[in-house]
């Protein structure tokens, strides 16, 4: 008979019922950890805005007025649409980064992977004529395959030669940019265009992504939500996801239980690169319908910040991407208050730093508390024996 059960038998009925009800009403450790993480993240965000407010005040700007203007502008309908549109590629980019994080891999190459994928997808998609129900998925599949293929190089170097993925993916970013510049200017640039808006041959209309809100919100927002949902199912709810996370947390223990860490590294990098290939496709299929000057930069690097801010969880990633989208969409409004729009980048940087630091401090405190409780439980059992 366990100590808890013995206490219930020895105690009066009322006391036993009280303790039993308290245990039933107590939150599970996973729920408690989720609530603590949520509270610490919200607290860290508020702290970040407070720090930025102090910086604004030091530079002679009114932080209350600036934040008020951001809120008034950001919650208008048009700015809300813009926030969703800006957040869409960040969700996909952050998921690509988060898959690597779950395998204890730091894929900094999302930037190069999505850019080279947009080029190949735009070029190949423009050369084929297919029905719309096939053409658009075909273009997206080309982007996924290109991104995964470029990420495979880093996976091969790590598995076969032990090259750190941080170094290889950074270098591959520059290789991708140089290769793209050569291919675009020598072979794939649309020579029929004589203006400064140089781009590849345009995609047929059958490869265009329809809008949810005409001219405001691309249908790619649905693709981003599907990517986040599939990421949640595969990484958090499947046997494969368990093996992936186990290998990432402790490769030696995972290998002892029969999980090949090398195989998981390759699979994780291929998945990460494949999803990264979709990051720029909102612009290719829904906006400029080609590869050219309209492809945005730094989505891969911003995805790292969003993944860290969202704690690699799909809901956290979506929330963090929406926050970044909100900040980006309100940057112009700050200029009306004579606040430089560059303050948005400062806010985003401080947000990531404060969230990472606060969550790390909270995690250490929770780990110490868990260790203390385990020690007390062991001592109690030892005394009872």
Sine and cosine of phi, psi and omega as CSV:
sin_phi,cos_phi,sin_psi,cos_psi,sin_omega,cos_omega
0.00,0.00,0.75,-0.66,-0.04,-1.00
-0.95,0.31,0.31,-0.95,0.02,-1.00
-0.87,0.49,-0.67,0.75,-0.01,-1.00
-0.88,0.47,-0.67,0.74,-0.01,-1.00
-0.93,0.37,-0.63,0.78,0.01,-1.00
-0.90,0.43,-0.64,0.77,0.03,-1.00
-0.89,0.46,-0.63,0.78,-0.01,-1.00
-0.92,0.40,-0.61,0.79,0.00,-1.00
-0.94,0.35,-0.66,0.75,-0.06,-1.00
-0.97,0.25,-0.49,0.87,-0.08,-1.00
-0.98,0.17,0.33,-0.94,0.11,-0.99
-0.88,0.48,0.36,-0.93,-0.07,-1.00
-0.86,0.51,-0.64,0.77,-0.03,-1.00
-0.90,0.44,-0.70,0.72,-0.01,-1.00
-0.92,0.40,-0.66,0.75,0.01,-1.00
-0.90,0.45,-0.66,0.76,0.01,-1.00
-0.91,0.42,-0.60,0.80,0.01,-1.00
-0.90,0.44,-0.72,0.69,0.00,-1.00
-0.91,0.40,-0.64,0.77,0.00,-1.00
-0.91,0.42,-0.66,0.75,0.02,-1.00
-0.92,0.39,-0.59,0.81,0.02,-1.00
-0.90,0.43,-0.64,0.77,0.01,-1.00
-0.92,0.39,-0.62,0.78,0.01,-1.00
-0.92,0.38,-0.56,0.83,-0.03,-1.00
-0.99,0.14,-0.21,0.98,-0.03,-1.00
-0.94,0.33,0.56,-0.83,0.03,-1.00
-0.98,0.22,0.53,-0.85,0.03,-1.00
-0.93,0.37,0.39,-0.92,0.01,-1.00
-0.84,0.54,-0.61,0.79,0.00,-1.00
-0.91,0.42,-0.66,0.75,0.02,-1.00
-0.92,0.40,-0.68,0.74,0.04,-1.00
-0.86,0.50,-0.69,0.72,0.01,-1.00
-0.90,0.44,-0.64,0.77,0.01,-1.00
-0.90,0.43,-0.67,0.74,0.00,-1.00
-0.91,0.41,-0.65,0.76,0.02,-1.00
-0.91,0.42,-0.67,0.74,0.03,-1.00
-0.89,0.45,-0.68,0.74,0.02,-1.00
-0.89,0.46,-0.72,0.69,-0.01,-1.00
-0.90,0.44,-0.66,0.75,0.00,-1.00
-0.92,0.38,-0.59,0.81,0.02,-1.00
-0.92,0.38,-0.69,0.72,0.04,-1.00
-0.89,0.45,-0.68,0.74,0.05,-1.00
-0.88,0.47,-0.63,0.77,0.01,-1.00
-0.92,0.40,-0.61,0.79,0.04,-1.00
-0.90,0.44,-0.71,0.71,0.03,-1.00
-0.89,0.46,-0.64,0.77,0.04,-1.00
-0.90,0.44,-0.64,0.77,0.01,-1.00
-0.89,0.46,-0.69,0.73,0.03,-1.00
-0.92,0.40,-0.56,0.83,0.05,-1.00
-0.91,0.41,-0.68,0.74,0.03,-1.00
-0.89,0.46,-0.69,0.72,0.03,-1.00
-0.90,0.44,-0.58,0.82,0.06,-1.00
-0.89,0.45,-0.64,0.77,0.05,-1.00
-0.90,0.43,-0.67,0.74,0.03,-1.00
-0.89,0.46,-0.64,0.76,0.04,-1.00
-0.89,0.45,-0.67,0.74,0.00,-1.00
-0.90,0.43,-0.62,0.79,0.02,-1.00
-0.89,0.46,-0.60,0.80,-0.02,-1.00
-0.99,0.11,0.12,0.99,0.07,-1.00
1.00,0.03,0.20,0.98,0.03,-1.00
-0.98,-0.18,0.44,-0.90,0.01,-1.00
-1.00,0.01,0.96,-0.29,-0.05,-1.00
-0.92,0.40,-0.58,0.82,0.00,-1.00
-0.89,0.45,-0.70,0.71,0.00,-1.00
-0.90,0.43,-0.65,0.76,0.00,-1.00
-0.91,0.42,-0.72,0.69,0.00,-1.00
-0.92,0.40,-0.60,0.80,0.04,-1.00
-0.89,0.46,-0.67,0.74,0.02,-1.00
-0.90,0.43,-0.63,0.78,0.03,-1.00
-0.88,0.47,-0.69,0.72,-0.03,-1.00
-0.93,0.37,-0.70,0.72,0.00,-1.00
-0.88,0.47,-0.63,0.77,-0.02,-1.00
-0.98,0.22,-0.67,0.74,-0.12,-0.99
-0.92,0.39,-0.42,0.91,-0.06,-1.00
-0.98,-0.19,0.27,0.96,0.21,-0.98
-0.98,0.20,0.33,-0.94,-0.10,-0.99
-0.89,0.45,-0.70,0.72,-0.04,-1.00
-0.91,0.41,-0.65,0.76,0.03,-1.00
-0.94,0.34,-0.51,0.86,0.08,-1.00
-0.90,0.43,-0.67,0.74,0.07,-1.00
-0.88,0.47,-0.68,0.74,0.01,-1.00
-0.90,0.44,-0.61,0.79,0.03,-1.00
-0.88,0.48,-0.70,0.71,0.02,-1.00
-0.89,0.45,-0.68,0.73,-0.03,-1.00
-0.90,0.44,-0.62,0.78,0.02,-1.00
-0.96,0.26,-0.51,0.86,-0.04,-1.00
-0.97,0.24,-0.43,0.90,-0.11,-0.99
-0.83,0.56,-0.82,0.57,0.01,-1.00
-0.92,0.38,-0.43,0.90,0.01,-1.00
-0.93,0.36,-0.58,0.82,0.06,-1.00
-0.88,0.48,-0.74,0.68,-0.02,-1.00
-0.91,0.42,-0.69,0.72,0.01,-1.00
-0.88,0.47,-0.67,0.74,-0.01,-1.00
-0.92,0.40,-0.61,0.79,0.06,-1.00
-0.89,0.45,-0.67,0.75,0.04,-1.00
-0.86,0.51,-0.68,0.73,0.02,-1.00
-0.93,0.37,-0.66,0.75,-0.07,-1.00
-0.90,0.44,-0.57,0.82,0.04,-1.00
-0.87,0.49,-0.68,0.74,0.07,-1.00
-0.90,0.44,-0.68,0.73,0.02,-1.00
-0.86,0.52,-0.63,0.77,-0.02,-1.00
-0.91,0.41,-0.39,0.92,0.05,-1.00
-0.99,-0.16,0.19,0.98,-0.04,-1.00
0.88,0.47,0.58,0.81,0.06,-1.00
-0.90,-0.44,0.65,-0.76,0.00,-1.00
-0.95,-0.31,1.00,-0.02,-0.04,-1.00
-1.00,0.09,1.00,-0.01,0.05,-1.00
-0.99,0.11,-0.04,1.00,-0.07,-1.00
-1.00,0.07,0.15,0.99,0.02,-1.00
-0.85,0.53,-0.58,0.81,0.00,-1.00
-0.85,0.53,-0.78,0.63,0.00,-1.00
-0.94,0.33,-0.56,0.83,-0.03,-1.00
-0.91,0.41,-0.67,0.74,-0.03,-1.00
-0.97,0.25,-0.50,0.86,-0.02,-1.00
-0.95,0.32,-0.70,0.72,0.01,-1.00
-0.94,0.34,-0.48,0.88,0.05,-1.00
-0.93,0.37,-0.64,0.77,0.02,-1.00
-0.90,0.44,-0.62,0.79,0.00,-1.00
-0.91,0.42,-0.78,0.63,-0.04,-1.00
-0.91,0.42,-0.64,0.77,0.00,-1.00
-0.91,0.41,-0.64,0.76,0.00,-1.00
-0.92,0.40,-0.68,0.73,-0.04,-1.00
-0.93,0.36,-0.76,0.65,-0.04,-1.00
-0.93,0.37,-0.64,0.77,0.01,-1.00
-0.90,0.44,-0.50,0.87,0.00,-1.00
-0.98,0.20,-0.26,0.97,-0.06,-1.00
-1.00,-0.07,-0.08,1.00,-0.03,-1.00
-0.86,-0.51,0.46,-0.89,0.07,-1.00
-0.86,-0.51,0.92,-0.38,-0.06,-1.00
-0.72,-0.70,0.33,-0.94,0.12,-0.99
-0.88,0.48,0.45,-0.89,-0.10,-1.00
-0.86,0.51,-0.61,0.79,-0.03,-1.00
-0.92,0.40,-0.30,0.96,0.01,-1.00
-0.95,-0.31,-0.59,0.81,-0.14,-0.99
-0.90,0.44,-0.77,0.64,-0.02,-1.00
-0.89,0.46,-0.75,0.67,0.09,-1.00
-0.87,0.50,-0.56,0.83,0.02,-1.00
-0.89,0.45,-0.69,0.72,0.01,-1.00
-0.89,0.45,-0.68,0.73,0.02,-1.00
-0.91,0.42,-0.61,0.79,0.02,-1.00
-0.91,0.41,-0.62,0.79,0.07,-1.00
-0.88,0.47,-0.67,0.74,0.02,-1.00
-0.89,0.46,-0.69,0.73,0.01,-1.00
-0.89,0.45,-0.71,0.70,-0.03,-1.00
-0.90,0.43,-0.63,0.77,0.00,-1.00
-0.92,0.39,-0.71,0.70,0.02,-1.00
-0.88,0.47,-0.68,0.74,0.02,-1.00
-0.91,0.41,-0.64,0.77,0.01,-1.00
-0.90,0.43,-0.62,0.78,0.02,-1.00
-0.94,0.34,-0.60,0.80,0.04,-1.00
-0.94,0.35,-0.46,0.89,0.00,-1.00
-0.87,0.49,-0.53,0.85,-0.01,-1.00
-0.86,0.50,-0.72,0.69,0.02,-1.00
-0.91,0.41,-0.62,0.78,0.02,-1.00
-0.90,0.44,-0.68,0.73,0.02,-1.00
-0.89,0.46,-0.70,0.72,-0.01,-1.00
-0.90,0.45,-0.59,0.81,-0.01,-1.00
-0.96,0.29,-0.69,0.73,-0.07,-1.00
-0.96,0.27,-0.67,0.74,-0.10,-0.99
-1.00,0.00,-0.53,0.85,-0.09,-1.00
-0.86,-0.50,-0.06,1.00,0.03,-1.00
0.95,0.32,0.38,0.93,0.00,-1.00
-0.97,0.24,0.78,-0.62,0.02,-1.00
-0.87,0.49,0.73,-0.69,-0.08,-1.00
-0.92,0.40,-0.43,0.90,0.05,-1.00
-0.89,0.45,-0.73,0.68,0.00,-1.00
-0.92,0.40,-0.74,0.68,-0.08,-1.00
-0.92,0.40,-0.66,0.75,-0.03,-1.00
-0.94,0.33,-0.58,0.81,0.08,-1.00
-0.88,0.47,-0.74,0.68,-0.01,-1.00
-0.91,0.42,-0.61,0.79,0.01,-1.00
-0.92,0.40,-0.45,0.89,0.11,-0.99
-0.85,0.52,-0.73,0.69,-0.01,-1.00
-0.94,0.34,-0.60,0.80,0.05,-1.00
-0.89,0.45,-0.68,0.74,0.01,-1.00
-0.88,0.48,-0.71,0.71,-0.01,-1.00
-0.89,0.46,-0.68,0.73,0.01,-1.00
-0.91,0.41,-0.67,0.74,0.01,-1.00
-0.91,0.42,-0.66,0.75,0.02,-1.00
-0.89,0.45,-0.67,0.74,0.00,-1.00
-0.87,0.49,-0.67,0.74,0.00,-1.00
-0.92,0.40,-0.76,0.65,-0.04,-1.00
-0.90,0.44,-0.65,0.76,-0.04,-1.00
-0.91,0.41,-0.75,0.66,-0.08,-1.00
-0.97,0.26,-0.52,0.86,-0.06,-1.00
-1.00,0.01,-0.53,0.85,-0.16,-0.99
-0.80,-0.60,-0.64,0.77,-0.27,-0.96
-0.94,-0.33,0.00,1.00,0.05,-1.00
-0.94,0.33,0.69,-0.73,-0.01,-1.00
-0.96,0.28,0.98,-0.22,-0.08,-1.00
-0.95,0.30,-0.24,0.97,0.00,-1.00
-0.96,0.28,-0.28,0.96,0.02,-1.00
-1.00,0.04,0.79,-0.61,0.00,-1.00
-0.95,-0.32,-0.06,1.00,0.01,-1.00
-1.00,0.07,-0.05,-1.00,-0.04,-1.00
-0.98,0.18,-0.20,0.98,-0.01,-1.00
-0.99,0.11,0.96,0.29,-0.06,-1.00
-0.97,0.25,0.65,-0.76,0.03,-1.00
-0.30,-0.95,0.08,-1.00,0.02,-1.00
-0.98,0.20,0.07,-1.00,0.08,-1.00
-0.85,0.52,0.73,-0.68,-0.08,-1.00
-0.92,0.40,0.48,-0.88,0.05,-1.00
-0.95,0.30,0.57,-0.82,0.15,-0.99
-0.89,0.46,0.41,-0.91,-0.02,-1.00
-0.88,0.48,-0.38,0.93,0.02,-1.00
-0.93,0.38,-0.26,0.97,0.01,-1.00
-0.97,-0.25,0.18,0.98,-0.01,-1.00
-1.00,0.09,0.62,-0.79,0.09,-1.00
-1.00,0.07,0.83,-0.55,0.02,-1.00
-0.94,0.35,0.41,-0.91,0.01,-1.00
-1.00,0.01,0.52,-0.85,0.18,-0.98
-0.98,0.21,-0.73,0.69,0.13,-0.99
-0.87,-0.50,0.88,-0.47,-0.15,-0.99
-0.79,0.61,0.86,-0.51,0.06,-1.00
0.96,0.27,0.03,1.00,-0.08,-1.00
-0.84,-0.55,-0.79,0.62,-0.06,-1.00
-0.82,-0.57,0.87,-0.50,0.00,-1.00
-0.97,0.23,0.47,-0.88,0.10,-1.00
-0.91,0.42,-0.17,0.99,0.03,-1.00
-0.92,0.39,-0.27,0.96,0.09,-1.00
-0.87,0.49,-0.58,0.81,0.04,-1.00
-0.93,0.38,-0.63,0.78,0.05,-1.00
-0.88,0.48,-0.67,0.75,0.01,-1.00
-0.88,0.47,-0.67,0.74,0.03,-1.00
-0.91,0.41,-0.62,0.79,0.05,-1.00
-0.90,0.43,-0.64,0.77,0.03,-1.00
-0.88,0.48,-0.71,0.71,0.01,-1.00
-0.90,0.44,-0.63,0.78,0.00,-1.00
-0.92,0.39,-0.72,0.70,0.01,-1.00
-0.89,0.45,-0.64,0.77,0.06,-1.00
-0.85,0.52,-0.68,0.73,0.02,-1.00
-0.90,0.44,-0.70,0.72,-0.02,-1.00
-0.91,0.42,-0.75,0.66,-0.12,-0.99
-0.94,0.34,-0.71,0.70,-0.13,-0.99
-1.00,0.08,-0.57,0.82,-0.12,-0.99
-0.97,-0.25,-0.32,0.95,-0.13,-0.99
-0.84,-0.55,0.06,1.00,-0.04,-1.00
-0.90,-0.45,0.30,-0.96,0.05,-1.00
-0.90,0.43,-0.63,0.77,0.04,-1.00
-0.87,0.49,-0.68,0.74,0.00,-1.00
-0.89,0.46,-0.61,0.79,0.06,-1.00
-0.89,0.45,-0.68,0.73,0.02,-1.00
-0.91,0.42,-0.61,0.79,0.03,-1.00
-0.89,0.45,-0.75,0.66,-0.03,-1.00
-0.93,0.37,-0.60,0.80,0.02,-1.00
-0.91,0.42,-0.66,0.75,0.02,-1.00
-0.92,0.40,-0.57,0.82,0.02,-1.00
-0.94,0.33,-0.60,0.80,-0.03,-1.00
-0.97,0.24,-0.61,0.79,-0.01,-1.00
-0.44,-0.90,1.00,-0.07,-0.08,-1.00
-0.90,0.44,-0.58,0.82,-0.02,-1.00
-0.92,0.39,-0.74,0.67,0.01,-1.00
-0.90,0.44,-0.65,0.76,0.01,-1.00
-0.90,0.44,-0.66,0.75,0.02,-1.00
-0.90,0.43,-0.57,0.82,0.04,-1.00
-0.90,0.44,-0.56,0.83,0.00,-1.00
-1.00,0.04,0.12,0.99,0.10,-1.00
0.99,-0.16,0.16,0.99,0.01,-1.00
-1.00,-0.07,0.84,-0.55,0.00,-1.00
-0.98,0.18,0.93,-0.36,-0.02,-1.00
-0.91,0.40,-0.58,0.81,0.01,-1.00
-0.90,0.44,-0.69,0.73,0.01,-1.00
-0.90,0.44,-0.66,0.76,-0.01,-1.00
-0.93,0.38,-0.56,0.83,0.06,-1.00
-0.88,0.47,-0.73,0.68,-0.02,-1.00
-0.89,0.45,-0.72,0.70,-0.02,-1.00
-0.90,0.44,-0.69,0.72,-0.01,-1.00
-0.89,0.46,-0.67,0.75,0.00,-1.00
-0.93,0.36,-0.61,0.79,0.05,-1.00
-0.91,0.42,-0.68,0.73,0.04,-1.00
-0.90,0.44,-0.71,0.70,-0.01,-1.00
-0.88,0.48,-0.72,0.69,0.01,-1.00
-0.92,0.40,-0.60,0.80,0.02,-1.00
-0.89,0.46,-0.70,0.71,0.04,-1.00
-0.93,0.37,-0.61,0.79,0.04,-1.00
-0.86,0.52,-0.53,0.85,0.01,-1.00
-0.88,0.48,-0.36,0.93,-0.01,-1.00
-1.00,0.06,-0.19,0.98,-0.16,-0.99
-0.85,0.53,-0.70,0.71,-0.06,-1.00
-1.00,-0.02,0.06,1.00,-0.11,-0.99
-0.97,0.24,-0.27,0.96,0.12,-0.99
-0.88,0.47,-0.65,0.76,0.02,-1.00
-0.94,0.33,-0.65,0.76,-0.08,-1.00
-0.94,0.34,-0.72,0.69,-0.10,-0.99
-1.00,-0.07,-0.31,0.95,-0.10,-0.99
-0.87,-0.49,-0.18,0.98,-0.10,-1.00
-0.81,-0.59,-0.94,0.34,-0.06,-1.00
-1.00,-0.10,-0.22,0.98,0.08,-1.00
0.83,0.56,0.56,0.83,0.05,-1.00
-0.14,-0.99,0.01,-1.00,0.16,-0.99
-0.98,-0.21,0.79,-0.62,-0.02,-1.00
-0.13,-0.99,-0.46,-0.89,-0.10,-0.99
-0.93,0.36,-0.30,0.95,-0.05,-1.00
-0.99,0.16,-0.08,1.00,0.03,-1.00
-0.95,0.32,0.85,-0.53,-0.05,-1.00
-0.94,0.34,0.46,-0.89,0.03,-1.00
-0.98,-0.19,0.26,-0.97,0.16,-0.99
0.92,0.40,0.22,0.97,0.05,-1.00
-0.92,0.39,-0.55,0.84,0.03,-1.00
-0.92,0.39,-0.69,0.72,0.01,-1.00
-0.94,0.35,-0.62,0.78,0.06,-1.00
-0.91,0.41,-0.50,0.86,0.05,-1.00
-0.90,0.44,-0.54,0.84,0.07,-1.00
-0.88,0.47,-0.71,0.70,0.01,-1.00
-0.89,0.45,-0.66,0.75,0.00,-1.00
-0.91,0.41,-0.66,0.75,0.02,-1.00
-0.89,0.46,-0.68,0.73,0.03,-1.00
-0.91,0.42,-0.68,0.73,0.00,-1.00
-0.91,0.41,-0.59,0.81,-0.01,-1.00
-1.00,0.04,0.08,1.00,0.05,-1.00
0.85,0.53,0.50,0.87,0.06,-1.00
0.88,0.47,0.26,0.96,0.06,-1.00
-0.98,-0.20,0.64,-0.77,-0.08,-1.00
-0.84,0.54,-0.67,0.74,0.03,-1.00
-0.92,0.39,-0.66,0.75,0.04,-1.00
-0.90,0.44,-0.62,0.79,0.02,-1.00
-0.90,0.43,-0.70,0.71,0.01,-1.00
-0.88,0.47,-0.69,0.72,0.01,-1.00
-0.90,0.44,-0.69,0.73,0.00,-1.00
-0.91,0.41,-0.65,0.76,0.03,-1.00
-0.90,0.43,-0.64,0.77,0.06,-1.00
-0.91,0.42,-0.61,0.79,0.04,-1.00
-0.90,0.43,-0.70,0.72,0.05,-1.00
-0.90,0.44,-0.64,0.76,0.04,-1.00
-0.89,0.45,-0.63,0.78,0.06,-1.00
-0.88,0.47,-0.72,0.69,-0.01,-1.00
-0.90,0.43,-0.69,0.73,-0.01,-1.00
-0.91,0.42,-0.61,0.79,-0.06,-1.00
-0.96,0.27,-0.32,0.95,-0.02,-1.00
-0.98,-0.20,0.07,1.00,-0.02,-1.00
-0.88,0.48,-0.63,0.78,-0.01,-1.00
-0.91,0.41,-0.55,0.84,-0.01,-1.00
-0.91,0.41,-0.53,0.85,0.01,-1.00
-0.91,0.41,-0.55,0.84,0.00,-1.00
-0.90,0.44,-0.49,0.87,0.06,-1.00
-0.92,0.40,-0.42,0.91,0.05,-1.00
-1.00,-0.09,0.27,0.96,0.02,-1.00
0.88,0.48,0.52,0.85,0.10,-0.99
-0.95,-0.30,0.83,-0.56,-0.04,-1.00
-0.87,0.49,0.67,-0.74,-0.02,-1.00
-0.90,0.43,-0.30,0.95,0.03,-1.00
-0.90,0.43,-0.26,0.97,0.03,-1.00
-0.90,0.43,-0.40,0.92,0.05,-1.00
-0.88,0.47,-0.68,0.73,0.04,-1.00
-0.90,0.44,-0.60,0.80,0.04,-1.00
-0.91,0.42,-0.70,0.71,0.02,-1.00
-0.87,0.50,-0.70,0.71,-0.02,-1.00
-0.89,0.46,-0.66,0.75,0.01,-1.00
-0.91,0.42,-0.70,0.71,0.01,-1.00
-0.91,0.40,-0.58,0.81,0.06,-1.00
-0.84,0.54,-0.77,0.64,-0.03,-1.00
-0.89,0.45,-0.71,0.71,-0.02,-1.00
-0.88,0.48,-0.74,0.67,-0.05,-1.00
-0.92,0.40,-0.66,0.75,-0.01,-1.00
-0.90,0.43,-0.70,0.71,0.00,-1.00
-0.90,0.44,-0.71,0.70,-0.04,-1.00
-0.92,0.39,-0.74,0.67,-0.04,-1.00
-0.90,0.44,-0.71,0.71,0.00,-1.00
-0.90,0.43,-0.57,0.82,0.03,-1.00
-0.93,0.38,-0.66,0.75,0.05,-1.00
-0.89,0.45,-0.70,0.71,0.01,-1.00
-0.90,0.44,-0.65,0.76,0.00,-1.00
-0.88,0.47,-0.67,0.74,0.01,-1.00
-0.90,0.44,-0.64,0.77,0.03,-1.00
-0.91,0.41,-0.64,0.76,0.04,-1.00
-0.91,0.41,-0.63,0.78,0.03,-1.00
-0.90,0.44,-0.66,0.75,0.03,-1.00
-0.91,0.42,-0.64,0.76,0.01,-1.00
-0.91,0.41,-0.66,0.75,0.03,-1.00
-0.90,0.44,-0.68,0.73,0.03,-1.00
-0.89,0.45,-0.63,0.78,0.01,-1.00
-0.91,0.41,-0.67,0.74,0.02,-1.00
-0.91,0.42,-0.63,0.78,0.02,-1.00
-0.90,0.43,-0.65,0.76,0.03,-1.00
-0.89,0.45,-0.68,0.73,0.02,-1.00
-0.90,0.44,-0.61,0.79,0.01,-1.00
-0.92,0.40,-0.66,0.75,0.00,-1.00
-0.90,0.44,-0.69,0.73,0.01,-1.00
-0.90,0.43,-0.60,0.80,0.02,-1.00
-0.91,0.42,-0.69,0.72,0.02,-1.00
-0.90,0.43,-0.65,0.76,0.01,-1.00
-0.91,0.42,-0.64,0.77,0.03,-1.00
-0.92,0.39,-0.61,0.79,0.00,-1.00
-0.93,0.37,-0.54,0.84,0.01,-1.00
-0.95,0.31,0.00,0.00,0.00,0.00
